[in-house]
Amino acid sequence: MVLSILLWEFLSGGGMLKENLPPSLLCEGIAMLRAIARDLTRAGFSVVIPLDLRLISLTNWLPGAEIKPVNQTEELVDILQQQACKAGNFFIISPESDDILLTYTQLLEKCGQNWGCSSEFIRIFGDKWETWNYLHAKNIPMPRTWLIPEDSQADGLQDSFDIDIDDTLVIKPASGAGAGGIFTCSGHAFNNPAFRESLVANLNGKRYLIQEFIPGQAYSANFAVVGGEIHLLCVNEQLITLSTSLGTESTYLGGISPAQSILANISFNALEYELQELIQALPSPQSGFFGVDFTCDASGKFNVIEVNARLTTSYIALAPITAINPAVMLLGQKPPSLEQVLLSSPRVAYYRKLFIPSRQEFPFPLNNALSIVGYIRDYPDFYACPPLLDSNRNLAAFISVVGPDCGEVRRLYNSAREHFYSLSKRKTQ
């Protein structure tokens, strides 16, 4: 029997109907949407995708899916409820920021079966403070973490936290996705009254966390829930740039799957042990995919940073490197073991966001449009998301290349990057 499913990605699916679409964030969402849509279709699902009318040209990049255009005259909530009830099943791709993921999941769980993480799982792990409290109580190694409430005053911050001037700190929103809003600072800077005044002024009425910075390579792990049991799928190396100043943001760029550096510092058995211990500490979300970010230092010590109760960007690499359709795991097929993926995967995936801001200043927005750039007929396999050009001529894409080894992947990526930059020259003509 064919199962119909509503597949909704927040940014491309009308979540910003009355705002300009940000191509740098949008290309990441579209990359995930295309990957899971492809896999659900191949697994036998009949996929229905709401799509912002401004992005209707993406239809050709979503083969096999039924597209439901969404425009500014319609109520998004009504469309999603109607489609979820009609399909009887739904899957959401959305940031946790401002409780977007939690709110829409709770809404649609009244309409059909949720094939993503449950709202209860999202309630705990969609909030980084709740995550820390939950995992800390389970004795999972994590950096020391403190909450900055939304009504904090600068004078009270210094006495509230046990921070030494030699510490390095990470300051981040309690609810967020990717590296948005994250920056690092020294304990010395934090103890400066002027810095704390600026920090409180930049909270914008939101809860933030202060977290001890733990040196080490940043990794993520992919998990799938199969028959109510959590299975580890892959470990990925993350490409992140960390901002070191208030008012600027860190950036998640992409990653390498499977992580090529992980076994240089830790044995496979120790890696498996650490991640299985984490699995045992987590409640099963009943279904779906989710991710965990962690660091591993030179001695092999793990520290969990956060849990992402949703599909993560590294999902786009799973099908190419595991030689299995990840979507069939939702239907009960067990995945290959982590040992098979890390030690004998025949392929390596490298995926990265590319963004070129316009060098031209515009005194006012030209319009609210966003278009797919042409000239990609010869290179469709490079683009997990096709190059997007907004009305202010900012250009963004998400590149994904796969090869038998790191050397070949590096060659393919360099070709893809050169092609992307050639588009930036044409857009100015």
N, C-alpha and C positions, 0 to 999 in steps of 0.2 A: 504494500500500500504506500502511495506517495504521500509524504507529509508536507503540508504547506507551512511556511514559516515567515514571519515578519522579521526582516533584518534591518535594523535601524542604527545608523551612525550619526551622532549628534550634529557635527559640524556640517556635513554634506546633506543631511536629511531634514533641514529646516530649523535646526536649533538656533541659528543666527539669522532668521528670515529678515529681520528689520535692522541688521547691522552689516557693515562691510565684512566680507569673508577674508580672514587672514591666510594667505596662501602658505606661509611657512608652517602653520599648525594644521591646516586643512590637508596638505599633501600626506601627512602621517596618518590621519584618519582615513583618507581614501585608500591608502596602501593596505591598511588592515581590512577595510570593507571589501576590496577586490579579492584579497586572499581568502577570507572566510566565505564570501559569496561563491567563489570558484569551488571551494572544498565542499560546501553544503550541497551545491548543485550536483557535483560528482558523487556525493553520498546518497543521492536520490531525493533530496528535498526539492520542493517547488518554492523558490525564493521570491519574496516580494520586498522591494526596496523603495522606501520613500526618498525622493531626491529633490533638493532645492531646485526650483525652476531655473535659476541662474546657472545651474550645473548640468542641464539636460543633455549637453553634448557628451557627458560621461557615459551615456547609455551604451555607446559602442564599446566601452571599456568594461562593461558588466554583462557579458554575454550569458544568455540563459536565464537571466532574472527578469521578473515583471517589474517595471518601473512605475511608481506612482508620483507624478510631479506634485510638488508642494509650492504654493505661492503665498504672497503676503495677505491675501484676502481670506485665507482659510485658517482655522484654529488647529494648530499642530496636535494638541492633545486629542482633539476629536478624531483626527485622521489616524493617529497611532492606536487609539482604543478601538476604532472601527476595524482597522486592519488586523490587529492582534486577535480580536474576537472572531473575525472571519476566518483567519488562518488557524487559530487554536493553539499556536506556538509562536514564540518570539525570542529574539537574541539581540541584545543591546551592546553597542560599542560607544562608550561615553567617558569623559573625564569625571573624576570624583568631585571636582571643584564645585563649591556652592551646593553640594548635595544633589547635583544633577543626576548622577547615576542612581543614587538611592531613590530619589523621588520618582523617576520614570519607571524604575524596576517595580517599586511598590504599586504604582498605578496600573502597570500592565499585567502584574501577577493576578489581578482580579479578572483579567480577560482571557488568559490562556497559559499554557505551560511555558515556564522560563527555562531555556536551554543554556543560559549563562549562570553566573553565580547568584545565589539567592539574596533577597533583600536583607536577611538577617546576617549573612556573611559580609555583605557590603556595609552594613551598619557598624560592624566592628572594625573591619580592615579598610574601609573607605575613609577613615579618620585616623591620622597618624598618631594622635595622642591615645586613642582607644587601642590602636595596634600595640603601642609601646606598653601600655598597662597590661594588656592581655598576654603578650609574649614574655614580658618581664616576670609576670606571675608564674609562667611555665618554665622559668629558668633558661630561656633561650638567650644566648649572648647577643646583646644589643648595646649601642653607645648610650652613655648617660644622657638622659633627655629631661627637659623641663618645659612646662607650658607657659606661654605668655598670654594671659587672658586678653580678650578684645578691649576691656576697659582699663588696661594697665596704665600706670603713671610712671614717668621716667624715674622719679626719685625712689620708687619702691623696687625697681628692678635689681639694683646691685645687691641688696640685702636678701633678695628672694632666692638666689641661686648660688650654689657652691662652685664658683668659677675662679680659677687661678689665672693670673696674668700671662702665664706661659701656655695656657690652653689654646687650641685652635677650635673654633666653633662653627657649626653650620646652622644657619637660621632659615627656616622654611615655613610655608603655610601648613596649618594642621590638616587642611583639606586641599588637595591639589593633585595634579598629574604631571608626569614628565619632570623636568627640572625647573618648571615655572615658579618664579618668586624666590628661588633659593640663592643664597650667597654665603660666603664664608667671611669670618673676621677673627681677629686675635682676641684673647682674653684681655690684653692690654687695652685694645680699642673699646671693648665692651665696658671697661671700667671708667671710660671717659664720659663725663656727664653730657657733653655736647653730642656724642655719638648716640647715647641712650635717648636723648630728646629727639634726634632725627629718626631713630628706630621707631619710637612710639608714634611719631607723626606719619610714618609710612605703613603702619599696620592697617589703616583704612577700615577700622572697626572689625577686623578679622582676628581670629586666634592664630598665633604662630608658635612654633617650637624652637627651642635652642637645643642643639644636639652636639655632643662631643664629636669632633672630627677624628675618625679612625683612619690612619694611612693604610693604603693597600689598593690593589686593583679592584675596580668596580665590576661586578658580575650580576647577572640575573638568571633565574631558573624558571622554566616553564612547567606548569602542572596542568593535568587534565583530570577531571573527575569521571571515572568509569564505573558505572553500577554503584555509585555512592562511595567508591574508594578513590583516594587521591594517588595519582601516579606521576612520578617525575619524568619529564620528557626530554629536557635538554638543559645545558648550562651555556650561557652566552656571555661574551665579553662586551661590556658597554663602552660606548664612545661618548664621553661627557666633558664639557668644558665648565669648570666651576668659576663663577664670578667671585671676585674678592672685594667688592665694594657695594655699599648700600645704594639701592636705586637701580642697579643693573642686575640682570638675571643670568643664571646659568642656563646651559643649553644641552638638551639631549640630542645627539646627532645621529646615532644608529648603533650598530654593533657587528660582532662576528659570531657566527654560529656554525658548529659548536665552538666553544671557547678554546683557542689553541694554546693559551698560556696557563690554563688552570692546573694541569698536571705537572707543571714545572716546579710548583711549590708544595704540592700535596699529593699523596698517593690516591689512587682511585678508591681504595677501600675506605680511607679516611673521608674522602669527599662524599661517598655514598652514605657513610655513617652520619656525617653532620646533617645532610639534607633529609635523611630518613627520620632523624630525631626531630627536625622541624616539622615534618609531615605529621608525626604522631602528636605534636602539640596543637595542630590546627583542627578546628571542627570541619567536618565535611560539608561543603556547600551543596551537596546532592548532584550538581551538574555543572558543566561549564569548564572554561579555561581561566587560569589566573597565573600571576607571576610574583616572584619574590626577588627583591634587590638585596644584595649582600656584598660585603668586601672580604677579601682574603689577603692577609699580609704575608710577608716573606717567610714567617715561621709556620704558615698554614693555618693560622687562627681565623675563624669565621666570626663575622658580626652581621646579623640581619639588620638591614636599614629600614625596609618597609615591605608591606604586602600590597600588591595591586589586585584588587578583587574584580578583575575584568580581563578581557583580551588585551595583550600588550603587543607592542610593535614587533617584537622578535618573533611573533607568530608567523610572519610572512616567510620565515626561513624554514619552518618545520617540515612542510611537505617535501621540499627539495632535498633536505639532508637526512630525513628518516625513511624516505622511500615508502611512506604510508600516508594516506589521506587522514589528517588529524580529525576531520569532522566525523569519521566513522567511529572514533572513540566515544563520541557522545551517544552512539547507538550501541555501545557495549563492547567494541573490539579493543582488546588490551594492546597498549603500545609496545614497541621494542624496549628492551632494558636500557638504562642509562649507559651501561658498559658498551653495548652495541653502538650507541650513538656517538659516544665520546672516543672510543678506541678504534672503531672500525667503520665510521661513517665514510662513504666513498666520496663525499662532497663537502665543500666548505662554502658558506654563504657570507657575503659582506654586504651590508645595507646601510645607507647613509642619506641623510637629508642634505640637499643643496639649496642654497638661497642666495639670490643676488638682489640686494635692494636697489631701487632706482637711483641713479646719480642725478636725476633731474628733479627739481623741486616744483611742486604744484601748489598754487595758492589756495586751491579748493578742490574737493574730490570731483573727478571728471564724471563719474557715475558709479553705480553700485555693482558693476558687472565684473565677471571673472571668466577668463576664457582659457581653453586648452591651446597651447602653442603647437603649431604645425611642425613640419620638417622632422618627424620622428618615424616615418614609414619604414626606414631601414633599421631602426633600433628599438623595436617594441619590447624586446626582452630585457632591456636595461631598466625600464621604468615600472616600479611597483605602483607609482602614481605618475601619470603623464605630467609634463611641465605645465604649470599654471601661471598665468599672467593676470595681475589685477589691474584695476583702472589707473593706478598710479605707476604702472609698469615695474612692479616688483615681481621677480621671477622665482619660482620654487618648484622643486620636484623631489621625489624620493626614489633613489637609485637602489637597485638590488641585483647583484651579480652572483653567480654560482659557478664553481669550478672544482676540479679534482684536487687542487692543492692551493696553498697560499700564493705561490708565484703566479699561477694562472688567474686567480681571483684578482690579484693586484693589477695584472695586465688588463683584464676586462674592466676593472673599475677606472683605471686611467683613461681608457677609451671612452667610457660612459661620461666621465667628467669632462673630457675634451669636447664631446658632442654637446653636452649641456651648456658649456661656456660659449660654444659657437652659436647657440640659440640666443644667448644674451647679446651678442653682437648684432644679430639680425633684428632683434626687437627694437634697437635704437635707430634703425634705418627708416 
